[in-house]
Amino acid sequence: MDIEEIIEDLIEKNADDFEISKLIKEHIKHYLGSLNEIFTENQGKDFLVKHTKTIDHFITIIYKYTLRKYFGYYMPFANAVPIVLVAMGSYGREELCVYSDVDLMVVYKAVPGYNIEPIIQSMLYLAWDAGMKLGHRTHKLEEIVHASNQDLTIKTAMLESRFLCGSKLLWMETERELLKIQRWQKKEVIQSIIQACEERRKKNPMSMEPNIKEGVGGLRDANTLSWICKILFGSIRLKDRVPEVIDEEEYKEFRSALEFLYRVRSALHLSAKKKQDVLILEYIPDVAAKLGFENKILKNAQMQLASKTFACMHTIDITFQIFTRKLTASLLAVPSRLSVLKQGRIAQGLYLVDHCLYASLKKPIPTLGTVLEQLQQFDDRDVSFDISYIHYIRQARFAAHNSKKIYKQFYALLFQSNVYALFNVLYEASLLQQLIKPLKQIQNLAQFDGYHKLPADIHSLHTLYHLEHIKDPFIQSLFDDLCPEGKALIRLVSFLHDIGKGRKNDHSELGAKIFRIYASKLYFSEEAIETGATLIRYHTLMSNTASREDIYSEKVVLAFISKLQTPHVLKMLYILTYADMNAVNDNIYTGFIGKLLREFYNASMEMFDKEELIDETTKRLRKENSLKKSPEFLELSKTLQKKTLSVPSNFFFLKLKPQAIVKTVKEAEDTPLNSYRYVIKNDDHLSINVIRGISFNIGYLLGKLSYLDLVQMDIYKLFDGKKYFQLDFNEKVDESDIPLIEELIENSFDMHKKAVLKKPTILKGEIDLNCEHSKSYALMHVNAKNQRGLMAYMMSMFDEYGIDIAMAKIQTIKNKTRNLILIEKTVPLCDNKEKILGIFL
């Protein structure tokens, strides 16, 4: 039996609103439960239209029931009741997604003789009781225009109004009011729409987890074009602007991309079982399955889904920018601006104003060679390119295979100081893929590593950006010292460092081969090409070694520099590492990491001066000789000089510079045997420095601070029973937390204090002890699941068993902790190796 017949039957039996709402709720629940099956047959806009029509049906039933309840058998004609229900927003466009709010506007007239407001209120309560998510507005007819002027969101929603049910006579009057909204201050309203759009796009940039609705290239960009069309032409359909504004092929590409995003958003809602517009990693497998993607040899289903999503959002992004400009060019034209453009004319149809290049929308289609020739004129770090110029060069003609002249012109661009801006404009115009054919393999390539925030191609562009915007003065000086060919080479390498991704083999090795083949088409020397290939082959080596290995071990440093061969390649790799890490994610290149890489660079550069391997003692002696010559050391008393040179820890001399050594020993000398001192720094990251003459309960302190990410810990034995501790954390803390940390440090000198420490889970094979590391140190590796308090527990055990720690390095990647701990050989450590390892298993 049809739901309307069931309701009529219930009315005959004097059923109350609760029974009616319960019935409707059950039908809605049943309908929502069948959406997965419906989605397999109808996807994209067709699915959204069908869903919208079903919601129309439920709302119409609720409205009819409400009238039936109030009027009984004396129901007036529909046009006689001065109420009209209007669908707005995505509901009005017939693009209602599964769990989106149903935007409903109720328009009425307060006609004497009808108790209109209680009728409307009763209808809305029934809808809510039935479980419908209504985002409603209720207005008298004469209030509509005023209401639309209160908020831009309301205005744009009203621009997409659609008759749902009720009085068609009142709808005709409502349409006249809506027409006033459409025509009211067109220029100002469109300017407001564009401004709001720019702010939205800044809040939702492209990322590995894109916002399908609000993000750059998302559905809201397409909506914005529709609103502008509605205001200008009275129709929200961009298709109606073919071919005078957008040609048939461009519209088809745009519409195809839009259709795919409709499918993605619907599948995302169904997978999440709630309103969910951000394509987070958690839902990607199920969304990919719902959309029919299947695993392939080079790309699994999730990768295919993400890549196509990025591609479609890029298409919508560029289309939106170009056609917003086309649609509004005449309306938003300012006479004074036209005069400025004319003054900035540099060629027919090209204008340079305030370092921004504009192109006439009617400028003839260029060739690729013409574009490259034009770009050679703009060697300016501040230059930018307006969307009108991107539209102009996007149509450029080119042969299937690039000529030697094209490659020579492209090679010349690499010597300019603004390569990022040049590459970016070529990328947006889909010309960079023609100039660098291997780029197509990584275009829109998803990177599901929990590390990169952007697809591979955009990450490569950002690497180039950070190469041109180096904030570290020392690294900038290294770049400035490069010869012109070296600068051009590192620019190309920065962009192509991940060119080997998206294939089966190791991307660094494959990338080096691809680079060598491609660079040979340009005009680099053979030496430069070999250097570039080496840099790409080892582009992750410096960051990985610094983060995971003991960079003060000669063996580690020698293994590192043996791959690079020359100090020149080391300098370039340091620059590349800086740019690459900054482009990965906002929180990757921290102050601590920067300091660590600089120390590794210095240690590696020093190693190039050594013709023979030297042992630990020789290395310390060299450091001691250097220290003895420093003015700071010579100012110390003879007694303190002797104490300094008697410090048993080799690592103290190997890591610290002479000035830092002198500063530390002076502070230690001033620290009484029965006391301590500490310094807390919270600039780039939280750092705690402690010198103590009494026992220090470091296990307790680490236990209390286990909510922070401990990345390095240095411990040195000094003299007179004093000891030095340096704790570095990866992040800053709020300044309001500093007093609490101070209190924790104070309490840590009470050896009776105990933090509640849970024994971590470390499996056999996840911990080892290398007693052959050096003459003075054994090396412990821990590669286990990251667990809160793991290092605190280990330090407590070391204290309990009298094991002295010289240094600890802690790193966490993909929920795995990699700890590297140097242990002084001051106890019969290696004789009890298995027993010591057993403490932690």
Secondary structure, DSSP 4 states (H G I P E B T S, - for coil): --HHHHHHHHHHTT--HHHHHHHHHHHHHHHHHTHHHHHHHS-HHHHHHHHHHHHHHHHHHHHHHHHHHHHTT-PPPGGGS-EEEEE-HHHHTT---TTS-EEEEEEE---TT--HHHHHHHHHHHHHHTT--EEEEEEEGGGHHHHHTT-HHHHHHHHT-EEEEE-HHHHHHHHHHHHHHHHTTHHHHHHHHHHHHHHHHHHS---SS-BTTTSTTSHHHHHHHHHHHHHHHS---GGGGTTTTS-HHHHHHHHHHHHHHHHHHHHHHHHHTS---B--TTTHHHHHHHTT----SSS-HHHHHHHHHHHHHHHHHHHHHHHHHHHHTTTT--HHHHHHHHHTEEETTEEEETTEEEE-TTPPP-BHHHHHHHHTT---TT-EE-HHHHHHHHT-B--SS--HHHHHHHHHHTTSTTHHHHHHHHHHTT-HHHHSTTHHHHTT----SSS-SS-HHHHHHHHHHHHHS---HHHHHHHHTS-HHHHHHHHHHHHHTTTTTTSSS-HHHHHHHHHHHHHTTTT--HHHHHHHHHHHHTTTHHHHHHHHS-TT-HHHHHHHHHHH-SHHHHHHHHHHHHHHHHHH-TTTS-HHHHHHHHHHHHHHHHHTT-SS---HHHHHHHHHHHHHHSHHHHTS-HHHHHHHHT---HHHHHHS-HHHHHHHHHHHHTS-TT-EEEEEEESSSEEEEEEESS---HHHHHHHTTTS-EEEEEEEE-STT-EEEEEEESS---GGGHHHHHHHHHHTT-TT-----PPP---TTSEEEETTS-SSEEEEEEEEE--TTHHHHHHHHHHHTTPPEEEEEEEEETTEEEEEEEEES-SSTGGGHHHHHHHH-
